[in-house]
């Protein structure tokens, strides 16, 4: 839907701007000439008569009114910030269902809003970033995950333990894989189907954040994305691609299962929660389940 909205926004901007431009160049001067002729032939014209001569046609007036607003929205949404809603719990506890976030579109380079070709190189994802991207298996869908592996990295995920061997030029200079240590925060703050989840603190690069582990679920290694020459649970991130994982590790469909995120699929970096709604209604309630039951003001702020 977001892709269609971008296309519609661009088309409306172009059409309204073109209508306004054609009127300014061709028809507005003729209306002014008509007014001067009418004033020369009449000693005094009423305000209604003047308005009738110089009044813009309805189509032009509409284009004149909406073009600046639509153009501003298009520029803001395409190149600066775009709002997204979190629809699932794959990024809990960092992001909850009902969080509305802002994604910084220029963090990973400016792209045109239709074909998404990179126009200006600005930056690249860093380990630990929460980023939005087009799902590689269906680019019409936007996914949000955390950057775990950068191009050239080797990722190990076995028995729910994450290890990273960072990219290096010469194999002889490569450091040993680094185990990502965890500090337990609590158990039971979050649950899944009645099973208390373990909340752990983790550090990726310069970013400290919390993750969730479901002790009742295996790591599903038999379903991991197979990479030629590597055993299940090991991944080498190709050039120009990234390895993404959800913070809700046992309830996230991510790079472990479908592979890598191409650079051209990047949308932007998630930087803030601007509002967060609770949705605790049951299907038996009078109001629809999509109507919020409350606002979580304490969640408004930056994303880590």
N, C-alpha and C positions, 0 to 999 in steps of 0.2 A: 504493500500500500504506500509505503514511504517513497518508493521509486516512482510510482504513478503520480503522487502528489508533487514531487519535484518537477516532473515533466509538465504537469498541468500549470504549476506556478510559473515556469519559464515561458510557456505558450501564452498565458494570460498577460504576462509582463510584456512580451514581444508584441502581441496584437494591440494591446492598449497603447503602448508607446508608439507603435507605427501609426495608429489612427490619429493620435495627438500630433505627431510630427507632420503627417500629410495635411492636417488642418492648419497647422501653424505656417507651413510653407505655401500652400495653395489657396485655401479657402478663407482663412482669417484676413489676409490682405484684401480680398474681394469684398468682404463684409465692410471693412473700413472704407474702401472706395465708395461703396454704396451709401454709407453714412455721409461721407463728404458731399456726394452728389445730392443727396436728399437735403442736406443743410444748405447747399447753394441754391436750391430751388424753393426753399421754404424759409420764411423769416424766423419761424420758431417751431421746433419739433418738441412734442411732448416726451416725457420720460418713457412712456409706454412705447411710443413710436421708435425712439432710439434703441430701446431694449429689444424690440422686435427685429430691427435691422442687424444688430451686432450679436444677437443671442446665438450661442453655439447649438447645433443640432443635439438631440438627446444622446445619440451614440457618442458624439465627440465630448459632450459634457461628462458623460459617465467615464469615458477613457481618461479624460483630464483629471477626474476626481480620484480614480483608483490607481492610476499608474504610479504616482510617487509612493503610495502605501505598499502596493504589491512589489514594486522594485526594492523597497527597503526590506520587506520581509524576505524576499528571495536572496538578497545579498547577505542578510543576517543569518538565514537558515543554511545557505549553501556554503558560506565561507567563514562564518564566525562561530555561532552556537546553534545547536539543534536540540529540541527537547525530545526525550524518549520516555516511555513508560516501561517499568520492569514487570513482565507478565508471568515470570516463574521464579522458583526459589533456588535456581542453580548457583546464584552468587551470594546466598546467605552465608554468614551473617552480615557481610558487607552491604548487600543490597537486598531489600525485602520486596515481596509482592506489594504493589501499591506505591512504591517509590517513583517519583517523577524526577528524572535527572537531566542535566545539561551536558551535552557532548561538545567539546572544543574541536571544531572541524579543521582548524588550521594547524593543529599540533603535528600532524604527519604530512603536511604539504597541502597547498591549495589545489583543489580539483574542480573541473567544470561540473555543474550540477546534473547534466544529462548523461554524458558518456563516461564521466568520472576519470578522465585523463588528467594526470598530474600537470598542473600549470607552473607551479613554483615549488621548489624543494625547500622545506623549512626544518623538519626534524624527522626522527624515526622513533618507533616504539622503544621504550626501555623496559628492562625486566621489572616486573611488579606493577606496571601500568594496568589499569582497568580500561579496556578499549572496546569499541563497537566496530563490527565488521560485517560484511555481507557473507552469509553462510555459504561456504564453498560449494556445497551440493545443491543449493537453491539460492542464488544471489538476490532473489526477491525478498528474502527473510533476513532481518537484522539480528545478529547475535551479540551478546555482551559476555566477555570472559576476562581473565587476567593473563597478561603476557608472562609465560614461564620460560620459554625457550626462544633465543635469538638465532639468526642465521648462523649455521656452523656448530651450534651447541649439540651435545649429545645428552639426551634426557633418559633417565632410568626411573621407572615407576613399578616397584615390586612390593607386594604386601603392604600397600598404602604408604610406602616410604618413597619420598621424592629425592632423587639425586641428580645433580647437574654437572656435566663436564663442559666448561666454557670453551667457546671457539678459540682455536689457536692456529697460527700459520704453519709451523713446523711440528710434526707429530712428536718429535723428541722434546719439544719445549712445553708440551701440553701438561697441565696440572692434573692431578688425580681427581676423579669425580668427587664433588662436594655434597655431603649429606645435608639436606635442609632440616635443621633442628627445629623441634616443636616444644613449646611450653604450654602445658595444659592450663586452661582458664577455668573451666567448669564442665559439669555433665548435667544434662537435663534442662538447661535453659531453652534449648530447642529440641524437638522430637520429630520422628517420622514414623507414622503408623504405630504410635505408642512406644517406640523405641527411643530412649534418651540418646541424644547425639553428644559427642565429645567436642567441645570447643577448644581449639588450640591456637596459639599465637605463632606466626611464621614470618620469616623475613626473606624477601626476594629482592636482591640488589639493595637499594636504599629504602625500600618500602616495607614497613611492618604492617601486618594485617592479620585478621583471624580467619580460620577455616573451620569447617565442620567435618567430622568423621562419623559414619554410621557403623558401630562395631558389629552389627548383625549382618552386614552385607560383605560378600567377597569383593576383590578388586576387579572381577570380570576380565581377567587377563586373556581368557580365551576369545574375547570379543574385541580385543584391541586391534587398532589399525596395523596391518602387517607391512613391514618394510623389508625389502629384499636383503638377505644376508644378516639380518638381526633377529635375535630371539624376541618373543612376545614381551612387551614391557620396556623395550629399548627403542629409541627414536633418534635419528640424526636429522636436524632441521636443515632443509635445503636452503641454498642461497635465495634471497628474496622472499623468504617465508618465515612464519612465526608459529610457535607451539603455544596453544592456549588451553587453560584449564579453569573450571569453575571453582569458587571457594567452597561450595558445598560438594566436596570431592566425590561422595558416593551417590550423589543425585544430580549429576551434570553430564550431559552428552557433549564431549569436547574433543580436542585433538587426539586424545587417547583412542578414540573410537572412529573418527572420520579423517584424521590426518592434519594437514597444516593449513595455515591461513596465508594466502598469497598477499603480497604487498599491495597489489591493485584492488584488493577487497577491503582495505582499511577505510573506515568512516571517520573515526576520531577518538579522542581520549575523553573518557567520562571524568568530569572534574567536580561536580557538585550535585547534591539533592536539593531541588528548589521547593518541593512540597512532598508530603507522604501521607497517603490515606490508608485507613484500615478498612478491610472488607470482611466483616464477620457475620454477614447475614446468611440465613439458611434458605433453602429453596421454598420452604413452607411459609416464610415471612411475607407480609403484604407487599413490601417494597421489593423491587428487583435486586438480585445479588450484586449488580454492578454499582448500586448506590452506596457511597461510603458510609461507614458507621462512625467514623471519627477521623481526626487529623493528628498525625504524630509530629508535632512541632519540634520535638527534641532531635529528630533525624535530619532536620534541615542543616546543610553545611557541606563542607568538602568531603571528597571520597578518598579513602586511603586503601 
